[in-house]
Amino acid sequence: MFQALFLKNQQFRTIAVSRAFQAFGATLFNYAFLVYAAELPHAKLAVSVISVVLALPSMLQFFFGAVAGRVAKRIQWILTTRLIEIAGYVVIAVVFATTTPGWLPLLIILPFLVLSDVISNVAGLVLQPLIKHLVVDEHLEAANGYMMAINNTLAMVGGVIGVSLLALVHHNFTIFALLNGGFFLLSWVNLFIGRRQLLVTDRQFSDLVKPADTRLRAMMVYIISMAGLVNLLGNAAQGLLQLSVLANKQMWHGGYGTTLALIDAGIGVGIVAGSSLFNGYLHKIKLPSLVNGVVMMMVINALAVLFLPRFGLLIVINFLLGFAMGKLNPKYGALVTRIVPEEHLTTVAGLLGTFEMIGVPLGQVVFLGIANIFSTTIAWYGILGLGVILIGYSVKMMRRTATIN
């Protein structure tokens, strides 16, 4: 599959590499920005604000899908918006260079990061029908898995490299903003070089509507509901983990940013491992079982933070969580791409994204609010209770959806 997708399919390779450079650059800056927030007065509140605000675009997936569906010249649109992102990070670098550390530059920079996330989300939806046209159905899950593996590997390396370089340059956040813009520039250059064949494919975009699999379409109700609840739980837990690590230096391995980067690296390695394996027994695990496995690992993660907050243990747990996510997400993405007609794919994908992610800001506000008003311990007990409820719901629903692949 790797040979068919990357060595022989030049157009898919161009898209995958361009997206990978984007993920790597964004990761460099995101970790630096968390470290920046951790050094401000009221650091706990600053980290919480960043987590909540950056989760807000996830609620607009349906709008993004509608916008993406109206994009006629997909490749030109992505090339243009990538230049806008590069300019945005140049502005961020100027803000860092001309202001003293504080809440004002943080509040100035956040809208630019939100804009970059919005553009990235729309770009992903814009490319979905094109990828469906470039990749045969039997390779869709592998294509999703390989793209996820590449992006997470580079994002994981970006986190570790980011915090290391941050210490090396004595926390010069201006350099990090420029580095981020530089990787967006590499993303643009890669897409620009390979644009000709992609433009031809885009112009020849097929209007053929394939018959939808009504059985799979009916089963997606369960998957969508669980995806929304799992994302609520997972994003709230991620924000709480940032606060728990900030408050407990015994969990640190190096420094605050390094610890977060390494824990996220554990997830990243797991996602890469899970999304890269397409043969054997693991490939045959059904979607409901994978969903239930992700929820169970989230519950175990909450128990570890509450009762045994050890750096090594968190790395192992997050690796297993990432592995389950790495098996789940490509299968789910291939399901959506396979059963939705091409001309409706961007709109439907955006609608599904809205249902999946609508609970994320709610979870961030509720659980991070509890952590700031009361304590992170009480918030973690809330995560634990919600996780147990989700496991019960998932086990019940698995019996009704036992045939879904």
NUVO-446443 format. One record per residue (C-alpha): x, y, z; chain; residue number from 0. Coordinates in Angstrom, 3 decimals, padded with zeros to 6 digits. Last residue first. Layout:
R        x        y        z mol seq
R        X        Y        Z   A NUM
...
END
This chain:
R        x        y        z mol seq
R -016.460 -002.464  010.244   A 404
R -020.023 -002.339  011.520   A 403
R -021.698 -005.658  012.267   A 402
R -021.894 -005.330  016.064   A 401
R -023.807 -002.059  015.927   A 400
R -026.648 -002.776  018.340   A 399
R -024.504 -004.760  020.793   A 398
R -021.846 -002.045  020.655   A 397
R -024.466  000.477  021.831   A 396
R -024.648 -000.997  025.331   A 395
R -020.876 -001.276  025.654   A 394
R -020.524  002.334  024.464   A 393
R -023.086  003.679  026.931   A 392
R -021.409  001.906  029.860   A 391
R -017.981  003.110  028.739   A 390
R -019.354  006.627  028.342   A 389
R -020.674  006.632  031.917   A 388
R -017.260  005.508  033.218   A 387
R -015.594  008.307  031.264   A 386
R -017.990  010.926  032.630   A 385
R -017.146  009.863  036.196   A 384
R -013.392  009.951  035.572   A 383
R -013.548  013.374  033.908   A 382
R -015.530  014.708  036.882   A 381
R -012.980  013.193  039.259   A 380
R -010.321  015.014  037.226   A 379
R -012.158  018.330  037.739   A 378
R -012.247  017.763  041.509   A 377
R -008.486  017.144  041.489   A 376
R -007.839  020.191  039.280   A 375
R -009.243  022.391  042.027   A 374
R -012.159  024.722  042.814   A 373
R -012.599  027.805  040.636   A 372
R -009.702  027.199  038.220   A 371
R -010.153  023.434  037.925   A 370
R -013.955  023.696  037.765   A 369
R -013.612  026.237  034.938   A 368
R -011.128  023.950  033.189   A 367
R -013.750  021.205  033.403   A 366
R -016.741  023.252  032.261   A 365
R -015.068  025.558  029.730   A 364
R -012.945  022.841  028.112   A 363
R -015.828  020.354  027.995   A 362
R -018.110  022.942  026.428   A 361
R -015.383  023.916  023.960   A 360
R -015.096  020.238  022.907   A 359
R -018.812  019.381  022.869   A 358
R -019.384  020.662  019.361   A 357
R -016.477  018.608  018.036   A 356
R -018.085  015.448  016.682   A 355
R -021.375  017.047  015.674   A 354
R -019.522  019.883  013.945   A 353
R -017.115  017.496  012.242   A 352
R -020.048  015.492  010.936   A 351
R -021.469  018.654  009.373   A 350
R -018.093  019.553  007.883   A 349
R -017.685  016.075  006.431   A 348
R -021.204  016.310  004.999   A 347
R -020.500  019.665  003.353   A 346
R -017.104  018.607  001.982   A 345
R -018.376  015.221  000.762   A 344
R -021.524  016.383 -001.002   A 343
R -020.188  016.450 -004.570   A 342
R -018.120  013.336 -003.939   A 341
R -020.985  011.123 -002.787   A 340
R -020.670  009.957  000.860   A 339
R -020.178  006.229  001.550   A 338
R -016.440  005.827  001.019   A 337
R -015.209  009.124  002.451   A 336
R -017.155  008.658  005.690   A 335
R -015.999  005.055  006.169   A 334
R -012.398  005.929  005.254   A 333
R -012.361  008.634  007.928   A 332
R -013.718  006.220  010.554   A 331
R -011.131  003.572  009.716   A 330
R -008.346  006.173  009.666   A 329
R -009.464  007.532  013.079   A 328
R -009.851  004.284  015.029   A 327
R -006.523  002.484  014.649   A 326
R -004.416  005.542  015.454   A 325
R -006.789  006.451  018.285   A 324
R -006.171  003.043  019.883   A 323
R -002.406  003.501  019.487   A 322
R -002.614  007.029  020.896   A 321
R -004.309  005.780  024.047   A 320
R -001.683  003.043  024.386   A 319
R  001.104  005.639  024.041   A 318
R -000.735  007.915  026.475   A 317
R -000.774  005.164  029.076   A 316
R  002.936  004.409  028.632   A 315
R  003.988  008.079  028.817   A 314
R  001.724  008.670  031.825   A 313
R  003.410  005.759  033.630   A 312
R  006.858  007.202  032.979   A 311
R  005.923  010.662  034.274   A 310
R  004.326  009.402  037.471   A 309
R  001.056  010.791  038.791   A 308
R -000.178  007.660  040.612   A 307
R -003.570  008.330  042.195   A 306
R -005.280  011.199  040.391   A 305
R -003.144  011.438  037.254   A 304
R -003.151  007.638  036.876   A 303
R -006.907  007.364  037.365   A 302
R -007.503  010.007  034.685   A 301
R -005.259  008.124  032.230   A 300
R -007.085  004.859  032.987   A 299
R -010.380  006.580  032.123   A 298
R -008.912  007.894  028.860   A 297
R -007.633  004.384  028.041   A 296
R -011.162  003.012  028.507   A 295
R -012.604  005.635  026.177   A 294
R -010.130  004.786  023.395   A 293
R -010.847  001.052  023.744   A 292
R -014.605  001.633  023.525   A 291
R -014.183  003.509  020.254   A 290
R -011.978  000.711  018.893   A 289
R -014.560 -001.922  019.832   A 288
R -017.294  000.107  018.129   A 287
R -015.173  000.398  014.947   A 286
R -014.444 -003.294  014.456   A 285
R -011.053 -004.902  014.998   A 284
R -009.943 -006.531  011.733   A 283
R -006.787 -004.421  011.259   A 282
R -005.613 -005.491  014.708   A 281
R -005.725 -009.166  013.694   A 280
R -003.222 -008.953  010.861   A 279
R -002.424 -006.195  008.401   A 278
R -002.948 -002.448  008.289   A 277
R -000.406 -001.178  010.807   A 276
R  000.668  002.440  010.203   A 275
R -002.246  004.129  012.001   A 274
R -001.632  002.297  015.270   A 273
R  002.120  002.818  015.348   A 272
R  001.890  006.485  014.329   A 271
R -000.908  007.093  016.818   A 270
R  001.093  005.419  019.596   A 269
R  004.229  007.417  018.760   A 268
R  002.140  010.605  018.837   A 267
R  000.471  009.797  022.149   A 266
R  003.874  009.209  023.755   A 265
R  005.160  012.343  022.021   A 264
R  002.327  014.236  023.703   A 263
R  003.788  013.108  027.027   A 262
R  007.250  014.127  025.806   A 261
R  006.099  017.576  024.650   A 260
R  004.208  018.222  027.873   A 259
R  007.279  017.330  029.940   A 258
R  009.597  019.421  027.777   A 257
R  007.325  022.459  028.072   A 256
R  007.204  022.241  031.866   A 255
R  010.884  021.471  032.366   A 254
R  013.334  018.580  032.303   A 253
R  011.025  015.681  033.159   A 252
R  008.370  017.322  035.284   A 251
R  005.923  015.213  037.261   A 250
R  007.475  016.266  040.588   A 249
R  006.893  019.831  039.411   A 248
R  003.174  019.451  040.139   A 247
R  001.129  022.587  039.378   A 246
R  002.090  023.000  035.703   A 245
R  001.787  019.249  035.121   A 244
R -001.730  019.305  036.539   A 243
R -002.677  022.381  034.477   A 242
R -001.501  020.840  031.187   A 241
R -003.216  017.582  032.168   A 240
R -006.457  019.473  032.719   A 239
R -006.352  020.855  029.184   A 238
R -005.719  017.392  027.746   A 237
R -008.506  015.909  029.868   A 236
R -010.996  018.479  028.526   A 235
R -009.867  017.660  024.998   A 234
R -010.295  013.918  025.534   A 233
R -013.677  014.011  027.238   A 232
R -015.329  016.343  024.753   A 231
R -013.676  014.475  021.877   A 230
R -015.007  011.180  023.244   A 229
R -018.513  012.630  023.534   A 228
R -018.541  013.954  019.982   A 227
R -017.016  010.790  018.519   A 226
R -019.523  008.677  020.451   A 225
R -022.467  010.508  018.916   A 224
R -020.973  010.377  015.431   A 223
R -020.130  006.664  015.646   A 222
R -023.600  005.731  016.861   A 221
R -025.343  007.668  014.111   A 220
R -022.827  006.255  011.620   A 219
R -024.540  002.857  011.728   A 218
R -027.356  004.120  009.499   A 217
R -024.860  005.210  006.837   A 216
R -023.117  001.856  007.016   A 215
R -026.332  000.018  006.255   A 214
R -027.305  002.546  003.560   A 213
R -024.095  001.990  001.601   A 212
R -024.146  004.970 -000.732   A 211
R -024.298  004.550 -004.477   A 210
R -021.443  006.350 -006.258   A 209
R -022.142  009.715 -007.798   A 208
R -020.025  010.485 -010.850   A 207
R -019.267  014.195 -011.078   A 206
R -015.570  013.520 -011.631   A 205
R -012.967  016.228 -011.119   A 204
R -011.191  016.756 -014.434   A 203
R -010.281  020.350 -013.554   A 202
R -008.933  019.232 -010.163   A 201
R -006.929  016.439 -011.767   A 200
R -005.264  018.925 -014.127   A 199
R -004.591  021.348 -011.269   A 198
R -003.068  018.524 -009.229   A 197
R -000.752  017.639 -012.105   A 196
R  000.436  021.241 -012.318   A 195
R  000.616  021.994 -008.575   A 194
R  003.549  019.790 -007.660   A 193
R  006.084  022.607 -007.287   A 192
R  003.523  024.944 -005.698   A 191
R  002.477  022.300 -003.167   A 190
R  006.062  021.776 -002.023   A 189
R  006.724  025.535 -001.959   A 188
R  003.594  026.195  000.137   A 187
R  004.503  023.572  002.739   A 186
R  008.050  024.905  002.838   A 185
R  006.585  028.381  003.491   A 184
R  004.435  026.972  006.294   A 183
R  007.666  025.576  007.699   A 182
R  009.245  029.013  007.574   A 181
R  006.231  030.676  009.199   A 180
R  006.636  028.365  012.174   A 179
R  010.333  029.138  012.331   A 178
R  009.507  032.869  012.253   A 177
R  007.125  032.481  015.212   A 176
R  009.763  030.463  017.029   A 175
R  012.438  033.086  016.458   A 174
R  010.185  035.760  017.961   A 173
R  009.603  033.546  020.994   A 172
R  013.219  033.886  022.115   A 171
R  013.106  031.678  025.190   A 170
R  016.878  031.573  025.797   A 169
R  017.760  030.460  022.263   A 168
R  018.792  026.973  023.424   A 167
R  015.856  026.677  025.837   A 166
R  013.380  027.311  023.046   A 165
R  015.364  025.020  020.754   A 164
R  014.785  022.122  023.139   A 163
R  011.097  022.974  023.589   A 162
R  010.579  023.033  019.850   A 161
R  012.666  019.975  019.025   A 160
R  010.528  017.837  021.326   A 159
R  007.287  019.342  020.055   A 158
R  008.340  019.277  016.417   A 157
R  009.346  015.631  016.676   A 156
R  005.809  014.830  017.816   A 155
R  004.266  017.017  015.118   A 154
R  006.489  015.359  012.521   A 153
R  005.493  011.876  013.670   A 152
R  001.872  012.914  014.062   A 151
R  001.667  014.301  010.529   A 150
R  003.364  011.267  008.995   A 149
R  001.240  008.726  010.891   A 148
R -001.998  010.600  010.181   A 147
R -001.193  010.794  006.479   A 146
R -000.307  007.101  006.495   A 145
R -003.535  006.137  008.244   A 144
R -005.785  008.211  005.999   A 143
R -004.154  006.713  002.901   A 142
R -004.335  003.214  004.405   A 141
R -008.049  003.641  005.101   A 140
R -008.622  004.950  001.579   A 139
R -006.619  002.209 -000.168   A 138
R -009.525 -000.141 -000.928   A 137
R -011.590  002.814 -002.187   A 136
R -009.081  003.931 -004.830   A 135
R -007.128  007.123 -004.107   A 134
R -006.954  010.223 -006.355   A 133
R -010.696  011.009 -006.568   A 132
R -011.208  010.509 -002.840   A 131
R -008.138  012.690 -002.283   A 130
R -009.720  015.432 -004.407   A 129
R -013.010  015.161 -002.513   A 128
R -011.112  015.540  000.792   A 127
R -008.822  018.417 -000.253   A 126
R -011.253  021.253  000.433   A 125
R -012.130  019.710  003.802   A 124
R -008.485  019.747  004.923   A 123
R -008.077  023.289  003.612   A 122
R -011.135  024.435  005.593   A 121
R -009.624  023.083  008.800   A 120
R -006.200  024.609  008.099   A 119
R -007.731  028.008  007.321   A 118
R -009.706  027.933  010.568   A 117
R -006.651  026.860  012.575   A 116
R -004.595  029.718  011.088   A 115
R -007.369  032.190  011.909   A 114
R -007.480  030.897  015.508   A 113
R -003.719  031.345  015.773   A 112
R -004.018  034.908  014.475   A 111
R -006.814  035.602  016.967   A 110
R -004.576  034.329  019.837   A 109
R -001.652  036.651  019.039   A 108
R -003.218  039.907  020.206   A 107
R -004.559  038.370  023.434   A 106
R -001.141  036.905  024.261   A 105
R  000.538  040.199  023.337   A 104
R -001.697  041.990  025.895   A 103
R -001.436  039.328  028.623   A 102
R  002.246  039.868  029.258   A 101
R  005.778  039.548  027.920   A 100
R  007.113  042.917  026.710   A  99
R  006.199  044.013  023.205   A  98
R  008.067  044.794  019.969   A  97
R  009.744  041.475  019.128   A  96
R  006.835  039.287  020.221   A  95
R  004.351  041.346  018.197   A  94
R  006.693  041.350  015.180   A  93
R  006.957  037.556  015.341   A  92
R  003.157  037.318  015.456   A  91
R  002.948  039.530  012.348   A  90
R  005.376  037.193  010.553   A  89
R  003.157  034.344  011.704   A  88
R  000.159  035.917  010.018   A  87
R  002.062  036.515  006.780   A  86
R  002.816  032.792  006.556   A  85
R -000.850  032.025  007.192   A  84
R -001.915  034.354  004.376   A  83
R  000.588  032.641  002.065   A  82
R -001.050  029.309  002.959   A  81
R -004.398  030.856  002.067   A  80
R -003.237  031.586 -001.480   A  79
R -001.747  028.148 -002.145   A  78
R -004.838  026.467 -000.676   A  77
R -007.203  028.481 -002.875   A  76
R -005.120  027.854 -005.995   A  75
R -005.252  024.108 -005.315   A  74
R -009.010  024.032 -004.791   A  73
R -010.219  026.089 -007.701   A  72
R -014.009  025.813 -007.250   A  71
R -014.286  026.442 -003.505   A  70
R -017.995  026.423 -002.709   A  69
R -017.891  023.075 -000.907   A  68
R -015.081  024.356  001.284   A  67
R -017.283  027.179  002.565   A  66
R -020.161  024.820  003.379   A  65
R -017.752  022.405  005.047   A  64
R -016.213  025.208  007.098   A  63
R -019.688  026.255  008.251   A  62
R -020.376  022.665  009.337   A  61
R -016.984  022.521  011.071   A  60
R -017.662  025.668  013.090   A  59
R -017.583  024.159  016.579   A  58
R -013.954  023.030  016.120   A  57
R -012.976  026.671  015.689   A  56
R -013.556  027.194  019.454   A  55
R -010.899  024.736  020.710   A  54
R -008.079  027.270  020.313   A  53
R -009.973  029.654  022.589   A  52
R -010.492  027.089  025.360   A  51
R -006.915  025.769  025.520   A  50
R -005.384  029.256  025.273   A  49
R -007.646  030.579  028.045   A  48
R -006.769  027.620  030.289   A  47
R -003.018  028.171  029.844   A  46
R -003.473  031.854  030.760   A  45
R -005.654  031.021  033.793   A  44
R -003.021  028.681  035.214   A  43
R -000.271  031.201  034.440   A  42
R -001.857  033.925  036.593   A  41
R  001.188  036.139  035.955   A  40
R  002.918  034.944  032.782   A  39
R  005.619  032.259  032.453   A  38
R  003.193  029.413  031.736   A  37
R  001.671  031.450  028.890   A  36
R  005.035  031.646  027.093   A  35
R  005.569  027.912  027.662   A  34
R  002.168  027.277  026.082   A  33
R  003.141  029.545  023.172   A  32
R  006.401  027.689  022.613   A  31
R  004.499  024.414  022.461   A  30
R  002.109  025.813  019.864   A  29
R  004.940  027.367  017.848   A  28
R  006.830  024.211  017.019   A  27
R  003.590  022.286  016.563   A  26
R  002.391  024.672  013.855   A  25
R  005.586  024.184  011.881   A  24
R  005.355  020.401  011.980   A  23
R  001.666  020.288  011.057   A  22
R  002.188  022.561  008.029   A  21
R  005.186  020.557  006.838   A  20
R  003.036  017.411  007.051   A  19
R  000.170  018.937  005.065   A  18
R  002.534  019.681  002.188   A  17
R  004.032  016.193  002.375   A  16
R  000.608  014.519  002.192   A  15
R -000.652  016.690 -000.678   A  14
R  002.471  016.146 -002.786   A  13
R  002.445  012.394 -002.081   A  12
R -001.189  012.149 -003.178   A  11
R -000.259  013.808 -006.463   A  10
R  002.823  011.658 -007.015   A   9
R  000.935  008.374 -006.676   A   8
R  003.523  005.722 -007.582   A   7
R  005.988  005.965 -004.701   A   6
R  003.617  007.357 -002.077   A   5
R  000.247  005.628 -002.382   A   4
R  001.010  002.466 -004.342   A   3
R  004.345  001.908 -002.605   A   2
R  002.831  002.389  000.842   A   1
R  000.000  000.000  000.000   A   0
END
